[in-house]
């Protein structure tokens, strides 16, 4: 269920004027790391915090996950890359990484990285459409976090469909679920002219209302957690009213020893009948 998505924009053969396509480029990520507050005293500080964060980022992109692996990755890069990241001495050991990441202000780090991610999304959409600016709300449990005693073992994240970047994330208490944090996540991202997708757990009236109030659209999955809405949708497709505009799209894929045929049918039968916030069409 959700709003009608815009169609494919027409291609213009004439180039746009320069003023129409000039978009501010995002800051280099290493400059964002330089804005993270220092957590160490001056005494004994050997490596710049921005260089350590940049090294950890590069190492994790290359598949290094643990503190010892990140430290090993730093040594494997060589002095050229180490100097480019901002190190003037040898790269830090695993114990140093452990100490720094235990004390760094996680909320401030995530806020600055989220703002940077938003700027990347904006800069890569010079001819932005709602489809390209779509955001997915998704929850994920951090592997191994319980063993390390992490306070937030489960995170609810807002992920850009277009560039695959996490725009923001919020820890979910083990005694609750994602519904308790979804409003917090929505307040931290730009919703205007964006389509927000989510799974059935987050298909809630207050979530839809928040998105609509901020000028966005949503695509929600409806299951047994919303029995009345599900029954209305089923009735609309079983006994469609006269004049209902229904459209169907079909795809057929062949692979892995099987033929997969998928059908998606949309209906506007519930527009004006259901009081679900922002309802523009439903699909099965």
N, C-alpha and C positions, 0 to 999 in steps of 0.2 A: 504494500500500500504506500502511496506517496503521490507527489505531484508529477504532472506530465513533464518529462525532460525535454529540453529544446532539441530541435533537429540539427542536422549537420549545417554549419554556417556556410553560406555561399563563398566561393573563392573569388576574390577581386583581382583582375589582371593588372589594373593600374596600381602602382606602388602607393602606399599611404604617405602622406607628408611626414617629414622627419619628426615634427613635434608630436605626431600621433603615436609614434612607436618608441619614443625614447623613454625607457624605464630605468629607474635607479637600480644599479647592480648591488647584490648583497655584499656585505663585508666579508673579507676572507675569514674563515673560521678561526684561524690562529689569532686574529685580532679580538674575536669574541672571547677566546680563552684568556687573553690578557686582561679582560675586565673582571674576571673572577677574583673575589677578595682573597688575599693571602691568609693562610691559616697558621703559618709558622712564624716564630720569632726570627729576628734578623740573625741572631747568633747561631752559627752552625748551618745556615741555609746555603746550600751549594748550587742547587738547580732552580731556574725560574719555574714558577708554577705553570705558566702558559706553555712552556716547552714540555713539561711532564704530561699535561693534558693532551697536547698535540701528539706526543709519542704514543700515549695510550690509545688515542683515536686511530692513528695509523696502524698500530699493532692489531687492534681488534678488527679493523677492516681486512687485515691479512689473515685473520683466523686465530690470532692469539687471544686467549680468554682469561687465564689465571694471571695472578700477579707475577709469578715466576716466568710464565710464558711471555708476558708483555716485556719484562726486563730482558729476557733472552732476545726477543725481537728487536729491542733497542740496540743491543750489542751487535746484532746481525746486520743492521742497516748500514753501518759504517760511519766514519767521522763526517763525511760530506753531508749526509742527510741529517745527522745529529746537529751539526752546526746550523743547518738551514732551519731546523726546528727551534733553535735558540739555545742549545747547550754550548757551554764553553769548556766543560770537563767531560769525562766519561758519563754515559747515561746512567740513571739511578738503578739501584738494585731492587729486588722484590720487597724487602723490608721497608724501604723508603716509600714505595708505592702504596703499601698497605697502610702505613701511617698517614699519608696524605689523604687517601680516599676515605679513610675513616673519619677525618675531621673536616673535610671540605663541606661547604654549605650546599647541600644537595638541592634544596629548594631554589636557591639563587642560580645554581648551575643550570637546572632544568628550565627555569624561567628565561634565562638568556639564550639557551640553545633553542627553546621553543620560538622565541621572537626571531632568531636567526632563520629557523626553518620556515617561518611564515614569509620572511623576506625572499627566501629562495623560491617559494611557490609563486609569489607575485611576480618575480623577475622572469620566471620561465613561462609566463602566460601573457605574452604581449597582445594576443587576440583572445583573451580569456572567455571561456564559455562555462556554464554551470557544470557541465559534465566533466570538464577537465579540472575544475576546482572542487571536485567531490572529496568528502572527508569520511573516513570509516571510523566508527567507534568500535574498539575491540579490546577484550580483556585477555590477559595472558599471565600465567603463573611463572615466576622466575625460577628456572631450573637450578637447584642446589642452594636456593636462598634460605631455606629452613635450616639447613646444616650450618650456615654461617650466622644464623641469628638475625637476619635482616628484618627490619620493622615492617616492611611492605613486601610480602612475598607475592602478592597478586596486584597487577597494575591494570588500570583502565586507561587506554591510550586513544588519542585522536591522530589518525594516520592519513596523510595526503595520498589520494589515489594516483595523482599525476606524477609525483616525484618520489613516492615511497618513503617520505620522511615523517618521523613522529613530531607532531606539532606541539603536543603537550601530553602529560600523563599524570595519573593520580593513584596513589597507593590505596588499596581497598582493604579494610580491616577484615581479619579472618572470620570474625563473628557476624559479618554482614555480607552484602553482595554489591555488584556494580551499580545497582540502582541508587544507592546512597551517595555515590560520587559523581554520577553522570552530570548533574547540574553544575558542579564545580568545574568539570572538564569543559562543558559547553561555554561557560563564562570566560574561559581562557583563550578561546579561538574566535576568529571572525566568522560569523554565520551568514552574513548578508550575501545573497546571490550564490550560495553554496548548497550543494545537495549532501545531506548527511545520511549515511547508510549504517545499519546496525543489525544485530541479531534479535531474536524474539524476546529475550529477557528485557531488553531496553525499550520494547514497544509499550510505552506508557503515555497516558494523556499529558502529563506535565512535561514530558520530554518533547512531544510533538508541539505543545503550546509554546515552549521556550524557543524552539527553532523557528516557528512561524512568526512569533513576536519580533524576532531579530532579523526578519527578512530572508530567511533561508527556506529550503524545502527538505523533505525527508523521504526515504524509502525504508519502510519498516516491514518486518516479517511478522505475520499474525498467526499464532498458534493457540493452544488451549488456555494460555495465560490471559487471553482477552476473549472469553467465550461469546459475549454478545456481538462483538465486532466480527469474529470469525463466522458466527451464524448468519449475520447480515450479508457478508461477502458470499458465503455458500448459496444463500437464497438468491442473491442477485445473479449468479451464474446459472442456477437451476431454473429459475423462473424470471428471465430478464424482462423488464418492462418494455412496452412498445416504445420505439424510438431510441432505445439504448444504443450508444455508439460503442461497438466492440471491435477490436482489432486483434489479429493473431499473427504472431511471428513464429516460424519454425526453422529449426536447424537440424541437420543430419550429419553425424560424424562417424567415421569408420576407423577403428583402431583397436589394438589389444585384443583382437579376436572377437569383437562385438560391434554391433551397429547401435548407436545412440541417437534417438530422436527426441528433441526437446520442443515443447510447445509453450508459448507464453501468450495469454489472452488478457487484454485490458478491458475494463468496463467503467463507465461513468454513472452506473445505475444508482450508486449511493450518494452522489452529489446532491445536497439539499435534503437528503433523507437521514443520513447519519450525522451526529453532532461531533464526530471525531475532529479534533483541531486540524484545519488545513487540508482536509481530505479532498483531493482533486480527481483521483481515479484509484481503482483497485486492480489487482492482477492475480491470475492463478497460473 
